[in-house]
């Protein structure tokens, strides 16, 4: 499905909330293509996907425009962001993954995912 056709949103049997984050990549077409590839279904590390789910994240989506990446994280209502990110940073292979993907990202070497990805503030919605 292409971006001009929209993306189907998965429904969950429990109430959820969303977090939105952004991250800048190095402005290099070759690196960006490789970053996209390592996040593909066939290339993404299974241990990382399993770890993300193990801390309580129900769904995670990433979108890209140029060198800017945007992430949506869906969680249960009672999810605690700081607790989960701390737990995630200590899971097997997470530090190795962060080191690996840092070559694509504009970030301080040795940063955790929570340090690289910046939470975004909602500034508008349709206000029911």
C-alpha positions in Angstrom: 0.0 0.0 0.0 1.4 3.4 -0.8 1.2 6.5 1.4 -1.4 8.2 -0.8 -3.8 5.3 -0.2 -3.4 5.4 3.6 -2.5 2.7 6.1 -4.9 0.4 7.9 -4.8 0.8 11.6 -4.9 -2.5 13.6 -7.7 -2.7 16.2 -6.9 -4.0 19.7 -9.3 -5.7 22.1 -8.2 -3.3 24.9 -8.1 0.5 25.2 -4.7 1.8 24.0 -2.7 5.0 23.9 -0.1 6.2 21.5 3.3 7.8 21.8 4.9 9.6 18.9 8.6 10.0 18.4 11.1 11.4 15.9 14.7 10.8 15.0 17.0 12.3 12.4 19.1 10.1 10.1 22.4 11.0 8.5 21.6 12.7 5.3 23.2 10.0 3.1 21.0 8.2 0.5 23.1 4.9 0.8 22.8 4.9 4.6 19.1 5.7 4.5 18.5 2.8 2.0 20.4 0.4 4.3 18.5 1.7 7.4 15.2 1.0 5.6 16.5 -2.5 4.7 17.5 -3.4 8.3 14.0 -2.5 9.4 12.3 -4.6 6.7 10.3 -7.7 7.7 13.0 -10.0 6.4 15.9 -8.2 8.0 14.7 -6.9 11.4 16.3 -8.7 14.2 13.8 -11.1 15.8 15.2 -10.5 19.3 14.6 -6.8 19.0 11.0 -7.3 17.9 10.4 -9.8 20.7 12.0 -7.4 23.2 9.7 -4.5 22.1 6.7 -6.7 22.7 8.0 -8.0 26.0 8.0 -4.5 27.6 4.3 -4.1 26.8 4.3 -2.4 23.4 1.4 -3.6 21.4 2.3 -2.1 18.0 5.1 0.0 16.6 5.2 1.7 13.2 8.0 3.8 11.6 7.5 6.3 8.8 10.2 8.1 6.8 10.4 11.4 4.9 13.9 12.2 3.6 16.2 11.8 6.6 13.5 12.2 9.2 11.9 9.1 10.8 8.7 9.2 12.8 7.5 6.4 15.1 4.1 5.6 16.5 4.1 3.3 19.6 0.8 1.8 20.8 0.5 0.6 24.3 -2.1 -0.4 26.9 -3.5 2.6 28.9 -1.6 1.7 32.1 1.8 1.5 30.2 4.6 3.5 31.9 7.0 4.9 29.3 10.1 5.4 31.5 9.9 1.9 33.2 9.5 0.2 29.8 12.3 2.1 28.1 14.6 1.2 31.1 13.7 -2.4 30.8 14.1 -2.4 27.0 17.6 -0.9 27.2 18.7 -3.9 29.3 17.3 -6.7 27.2 19.6 -9.1 25.3 21.0 -7.7 22.1 19.4 -4.3 22.6 22.7 -2.5 23.2 24.2 -4.3 20.2 21.2 -3.2 18.1 21.5 0.4 19.2 25.2 0.4 18.4 24.5 -1.1 15.0 21.8 1.4 13.9 23.7 4.4 15.4 25.8 4.4 12.2 22.7 5.6 10.3 21.4 8.0 13.0 22.4 11.5 14.0 23.0 10.7 17.7 25.6 10.6 20.4 27.6 7.3 20.3 26.4 4.8 22.9 22.9 6.4 23.2 20.0 4.2 24.2 16.8 4.1 22.1 15.1 6.4 24.6 17.9 8.9 24.3 18.0 8.9 20.5 14.2 9.0 19.8 12.6 12.2 21.0 9.0 12.1 22.2 6.8 14.5 20.3 4.1 16.8 21.7 0.6 16.7 20.1 -0.3 20.2 19.1 -3.6 19.6 17.2 -6.4 17.1 16.9 -10.0 17.5 15.7 -11.1 18.2 19.3 -14.2 15.9 19.0 
